[in-house]
Amino acid sequence: MNRNLGDIFVNSAIVCVVAGAVVFFATRPSGDASRQLSDTMSRPPVADGEVEAKRWSYDRDIDSMTGGQVTHACLTSRDQVRQVWPYENTTADLCIRNAPRSGLEIDVSLSAHGQLICDFDNCVIRARFDDLPFETFRMSHAADGSTETAFITPAKHFLARLKSARRTRIELTIYKAGTQTIAFESAGLIWPRPRMIMHPPN
C-alpha cells in the first residue's frame, strides 16, 4: 500500500515537470520574436503630433512621349500637419523628381486634402538642414493649380543640402492653421539613382 502511494506521488511529480516544460517552450518567444520585442522596447516613443519615422521610397517609370526615364524619391514627414475644418490633420511628403522634359524638380505636398497658403508670385519659405542656420527658398505653385503641392527652387541647391542632412525642417503656412515647421528624417538619400534598362509602355 505504501509502495503504491509512493509510485503515485512519483508519477504525479513527473507529469507536473513534463507539463511545465511543455508550457515553457510553447510560450517562450522564438529568436526572431525576441529580437522584434527587443527592437520594439528599445525604439524611442513617438511623441504626440508625430508619426513613425519613414525611409525614402524610390520609383521610376518611362515618359511615354520621349522614352526617357523618370525617377522619383519621396519621404513622408515625421511631424503631423495641423489643419482645421473642413480638412483633417495629415502628414507632408517631400519628393524629388527628375524627368527628361522638366529636369530636376523638388516639391512638398500635403498627404491628404488641404491648402498650402503662399503668395505664389513672391513666395519665400525657410528651410533648415540639421543645425545649420536656416536658408530661404522660393516656392511656386503646381501647374495644375493644386493647393496641396508646391515646388521648391532652386532645386539643385536644395538637393545639395538635403543629401548631407540627417534632418530637414521646412516652414509651411497652412490654411487657417498658421505657419508650421515640418520635420523630415532625410538621412540616407541615394540620388541620383542608378539607371536601369527599361522598355517604354506599349
C-alpha positions in Angstrom: 0.0 0.0 0.0 2.8 2.5 1.0 4.7 1.4 -2.1 1.7 2.1 -4.3 1.2 5.6 -2.8 4.9 6.3 -3.4 4.6 5.3 -7.0 1.6 7.6 -7.4 3.5 10.6 -5.9 6.5 10.0 -8.2 4.3 9.6 -11.3 2.4 12.8 -10.4 5.7 14.7 -10.0 6.9 13.5 -13.4 3.7 14.6 -15.0 4.0 18.1 -13.5 7.6 18.5 -14.6 6.7 17.4 -18.2 3.7 19.7 -18.3 5.7 22.6 -17.0 8.3 22.1 -19.7 5.7 21.9 -22.5 4.1 25.2 -21.3 7.5 26.9 -21.0 8.7 26.0 -24.5 5.3 26.7 -26.1 5.0 30.2 -24.6 8.7 31.2 -25.0 9.1 33.6 -27.9 11.3 32.5 -30.8 14.6 34.1 -31.6 13.0 36.4 -34.2 10.1 37.3 -32.0 12.5 38.0 -29.1 14.5 40.3 -31.4 11.4 42.1 -32.6 10.2 42.5 -29.0 13.7 43.9 -28.1 13.6 46.3 -31.0 10.2 47.5 -30.1 11.1 48.1 -26.5 14.3 49.9 -27.4 12.7 52.1 -30.0 12.1 55.7 -28.8 8.5 56.6 -28.2 6.6 58.6 -30.8 5.5 62.0 -29.3 2.1 63.5 -29.8 1.8 65.1 -33.2 4.4 62.8 -34.7 4.2 59.6 -36.8 6.6 56.8 -37.1 9.7 57.9 -39.0 9.9 56.6 -42.5 12.6 56.0 -45.1 13.0 57.3 -48.6 11.0 55.4 -51.2 12.0 55.2 -54.8 10.2 54.7 -58.1 10.9 55.1 -61.8 8.9 54.9 -64.9 9.1 55.8 -68.6 8.0 59.0 -70.2 5.8 57.6 -73.0 6.4 60.6 -75.2 10.2 60.8 -75.0 11.1 57.3 -74.0 13.3 58.7 -71.2 13.4 57.5 -67.6 11.6 59.5 -64.9 13.0 58.8 -61.4 11.3 59.7 -58.1 12.3 59.7 -54.4 9.8 60.6 -51.7 9.8 60.9 -48.0 7.0 61.4 -45.5 7.3 63.8 -42.6 7.6 62.7 -39.0 5.6 65.7 -37.9 1.9 65.9 -38.5 0.5 69.0 -40.3 -2.2 70.5 -38.2 -5.3 71.5 -40.1 -8.7 72.9 -39.3 -12.2 72.1 -40.7 -13.0 71.1 -43.4 -9.6 69.4 -43.5 -8.1 66.8 -41.2 -4.6 66.6 -39.7 -2.2 64.8 -42.1 1.5 64.5 -43.0 3.6 66.1 -45.7 5.6 64.5 -48.5 8.9 65.8 -49.8 9.6 64.5 -53.3 12.5 64.7 -55.8 11.8 64.1 -59.5 14.0 64.0 -62.5 12.4 63.8 -65.9 13.7 64.3 -69.5 11.4 67.3 -70.2 11.2 69.1 -66.9 14.6 68.2 -65.4 15.1 68.2 -61.7 12.2 69.2 -59.5 11.6 69.1 -55.8 8.1 69.5 -54.3 6.5 69.4 -50.9 2.8 68.4 -50.7 0.2 67.5 -48.2 -0.5 63.8 -48.0 -4.3 64.5 -47.9 -6.7 67.3 -48.8 -5.6 70.7 -47.6 -4.2 74.1 -48.7 -0.7 75.4 -48.7 -1.0 79.2 -48.4 1.5 81.4 -50.1 1.7 84.4 -52.4 3.0 82.3 -55.2 4.1 85.4 -57.2 6.6 86.2 -54.5 6.6 83.2 -52.1 9.7 82.6 -49.9 9.9 79.8 -47.4 12.6 78.9 -44.9 14.3 75.6 -44.6 16.9 74.3 -42.1 19.3 71.4 -42.6 20.4 69.8 -39.3 21.8 72.5 -37.1 22.9 74.9 -39.8 21.3 78.3 -40.0 18.0 78.4 -41.9 18.1 79.3 -45.6 15.4 80.9 -47.8 14.0 79.3 -51.0 11.3 80.2 -53.4 8.1 78.2 -53.7 5.9 78.1 -56.9 2.5 76.6 -57.5 1.8 73.4 -59.3 0.9 73.6 -63.0 -2.4 72.0 -62.4 -3.4 74.6 -59.8 -3.4 72.2 -56.9 -3.3 73.9 -53.5 -1.8 70.8 -51.9 1.5 70.8 -53.8 4.3 73.5 -54.2 7.7 73.3 -55.9 10.9 74.5 -54.2 13.6 76.4 -56.1 16.4 76.5 -56.8 16.1 72.7 -56.8 19.8 71.9 -57.2 20.8 74.0 -54.2 18.1 72.5 -52.0 19.1 68.9 -53.2 22.7 69.5 -52.3 21.8 70.5 -48.7 19.3 67.7 -48.5 21.8 64.9 -49.4 24.0 65.8 -46.5 21.3 66.4 -43.8 20.0 63.9 -41.3 17.0 66.1 -40.6 15.4 68.7 -42.8 12.9 71.2 -41.5 10.6 73.3 -43.7 8.2 76.1 -42.8 4.8 75.8 -44.3 1.8 78.1 -44.0 -1.4 76.1 -43.8 -5.0 77.3 -44.5 -6.4 78.9 -41.2 -3.7 76.9 -39.2 -0.8 79.3 -39.4 2.9 78.7 -40.2 4.2 75.3 -39.0 7.7 73.8 -39.0 7.5 70.3 -40.5 10.5 67.9 -40.0 11.7 65.2 -42.3 14.2 62.5 -41.3 16.2 62.9 -44.5 19.2 60.7 -43.8 20.1 58.0 -46.3 19.0 59.7 -49.6 20.6 58.0 -52.6 20.5 60.4 -55.6 20.9 60.2 -58.5 19.5 56.7 -58.8 21.4 54.1 -60.9 20.0 53.9 -64.3 18.1 50.7 -65.3 17.2 49.2 -68.6 13.5 49.8 -69.0 11.2 49.4 -72.0 8.7 52.0 -72.9 5.0 51.1 -72.4 3.1 49.9 -75.5 
